[in-house]
Structure formats: structure tokens, C-alpha cells
Amino acid sequence: MSGQARADAVRIANDELDKRLRALAATIPVELLHTDPGGGQWTLAENLAHIAEFSRFFADDVAAQLKDEGVAVGRTHEHPGRNAAVAAAAGQSLDNLREALDTALAALAEQLGQLRSEHLDHMGHNRKYGPEHLQRFLERYVLEHKAAHAQQLETTMDAVRQR
């Protein structure tokens, strides 16, 4: 892939994942939102809160990388903002979680709208994995992460429906 096609491919993949996440969020029954799925897994509310939080977080990381090549980005599972968002989900309504999800997905899509194919070769310093190209960062923290959480939402919905 050359020219603007590489950046377009990232945006297209992100848009498809956003559609999937929004569609899944739209099917969550309010009465199952805070149901414990068992097995130490997150509730549907916790999943939605995390997806919204990481989308906002990585929108900021993308903005930083577009502005300053080599900037430190990424995080570990112990990041306080990540954990606080999951913990705060217990007190949130489905409408609030869906609204936060939609807003966060839009913010990340807006940042990806600034992406040009040449940006994908920029090196950043991933706090967890060390030096990596923006292309790999986006694959790992945006596309693969969203796909995994879409699958987790589906699995969690199945689990809570059976409880």
C-alpha cells in the first residue's frame, strides 16, 4: 500500500470497529448492565467504560505522536485512569455509558482523520514495548484492542444472559 492508502486503511478498519461497538452497545439490556458474568470478568458496564476511556486516552496519544515524533506513548494495565474508569462504571447508567462511548469513539476517529500515511512510519516510544512505529501502535492499541473488546462484549452478554 502506498500514498494515502495506508492511513485510509487504518481509518476504515477503525470505522468498522466503531460501528460494531456501537451496535453491540445498542443491544445491551439495561437490566443486565451491571450483572456479574462470573469468572472474574468485567460487567458490561465496566467493558463500556473501559472502551470509552481507552479511546479517549489513545486519541491523546495519537495527537501527541502526530505533533512530536518520538514522544512517549502507551501504558500498562496498572494505569490509574484505566482502573478508575472501570471502577466508576458501577454507578453509571446505560445511557451515560453509551454517550461516553460515542463521544470517545468520535474523538479518536477525529484524531485518525489527521493521519497521513507518512505518519505511520514515525517512531514513538511505547512505555510498555519500547520503540515502535505509529502503524504498530495503532494496530495494537486501537484496532486489535477494539476488536478484542467487541468480542469481550459479545462473550459477556452471552454469559450474563445465562445467569
C-alpha positions in Angstrom: 0.0 0.0 0.0 1.3 3.4 -0.8 0.3 7.0 -0.8 -2.7 7.9 1.4 -4.0 4.3 1.2 -2.3 3.1 4.4 -3.8 5.9 6.5 -7.2 5.3 4.8 -7.0 1.6 5.7 -6.5 2.4 9.3 -9.4 4.8 9.3 -11.7 2.3 7.5 -10.8 -0.5 9.9 -11.4 1.8 12.9 -14.7 2.9 11.5 -15.9 -0.7 11.1 -14.9 -1.5 14.6 -16.7 1.6 15.9 -19.9 0.5 14.1 -19.6 -2.9 15.7 -19.0 -1.5 19.2 -21.9 1.0 18.8 -24.2 -1.8 17.6 -23.2 -4.0 20.5 -23.8 -1.2 23.0 -27.2 -0.6 21.5 -28.2 -4.3 22.2 -27.3 -4.3 25.9 -30.4 -4.8 28.0 -30.4 -2.3 30.8 -31.2 -5.0 33.4 -28.0 -6.9 32.6 -25.7 -3.9 32.5 -24.2 -4.5 36.0 -24.7 -8.3 36.2 -21.6 -10.1 37.2 -20.7 -12.5 34.3 -18.6 -14.7 36.7 -15.1 -15.9 36.2 -13.5 -12.6 37.2 -14.7 -10.9 34.0 -15.8 -7.3 33.7 -19.5 -6.4 33.7 -21.0 -4.9 30.5 -20.8 -1.5 32.2 -17.2 -2.0 33.0 -16.4 -3.0 29.4 -18.2 0.0 28.0 -16.4 2.4 30.5 -13.1 0.9 29.6 -13.6 1.1 25.8 -14.6 4.8 26.2 -11.7 5.6 28.5 -9.0 3.9 26.3 -10.4 5.5 23.2 -10.0 9.0 24.8 -6.6 8.1 26.1 -5.3 6.8 22.8 -6.8 9.7 20.9 -4.5 11.9 23.0 -1.5 9.6 22.3 -2.2 9.8 18.6 -2.4 13.6 18.8 0.9 13.6 20.6 2.6 11.3 18.1 1.4 13.4 15.2 2.8 16.5 16.8 6.1 15.2 18.1 7.7 12.1 16.7 9.5 10.0 19.4 7.1 11.0 22.2 6.4 8.5 25.0 3.0 6.8 24.5 1.1 3.7 25.6 0.6 2.4 29.1 0.3 -0.7 31.2 -2.7 -2.4 32.8 -1.9 -0.7 36.1 -2.6 2.8 34.6 -4.7 4.8 37.2 -7.1 6.3 34.6 -7.8 2.9 33.2 -8.6 1.4 36.6 -10.6 4.4 37.7 -12.8 4.3 34.7 -13.6 0.6 35.3 -14.3 1.2 39.0 -16.6 4.2 38.2 -18.7 2.1 35.8 -20.7 0.6 38.7 -22.5 3.9 39.3 -23.3 4.8 35.7 -26.5 4.3 33.7 -26.6 2.7 30.3 -27.5 5.9 28.6 -24.4 7.7 30.2 -22.1 4.8 29.2 -23.4 4.8 25.6 -23.0 8.6 25.4 -19.5 8.4 26.7 -18.6 5.6 24.3 -20.0 7.5 21.4 -18.1 10.7 22.3 -14.8 8.9 22.9 -15.0 6.9 19.6 -15.7 10.1 17.8 -12.7 11.8 19.4 -10.4 9.0 18.4 -11.8 9.0 14.8 -11.3 12.7 14.6 -7.6 12.3 15.5 -7.3 9.5 13.0 -8.7 11.9 10.4 -5.5 13.9 10.8 -3.4 10.8 10.0 -1.4 10.7 6.8 0.3 7.6 5.5 3.8 9.0 6.2 2.9 9.4 9.9 2.6 5.6 10.1 6.4 5.3 9.8 7.0 7.7 12.7 8.7 6.1 15.7 7.3 6.6 19.1 8.5 5.3 22.5 5.9 2.9 23.8 6.1 2.8 27.6 5.4 -0.9 27.6 7.0 -2.2 24.4 9.8 0.3 23.6 10.4 1.9 20.2 7.7 1.2 17.7 6.2 2.7 14.6 2.9 4.5 14.8 1.4 1.9 12.4 2.1 -0.9 15.0 0.9 1.3 17.9 -2.4 1.9 16.1 -2.7 -1.8 15.3 -2.0 -2.8 18.9 -3.8 -0.2 21.0 -6.6 0.9 18.7 -7.6 -1.8 16.2 -6.7 -5.0 18.0 -7.8 -3.6 21.3 -11.2 -2.6 19.9 -11.6 -5.9 18.2 -10.8 -7.8 21.4 -13.3 -5.7 23.4 -16.0 -6.2 20.8 -15.5 -9.9 21.3 -15.5 -9.5 25.1 -18.8 -7.6 25.0 -20.3 -10.4 23.0 -18.9 -13.1 25.4 -20.1 -11.1 28.4 -23.6 -10.6 27.0 -23.8 -14.4 26.5 -22.6 -15.1 30.0 -25.0 -12.6 31.7 -28.0 -13.8 29.7 -27.3 -17.3 31.0 -27.1 -16.2 34.7 
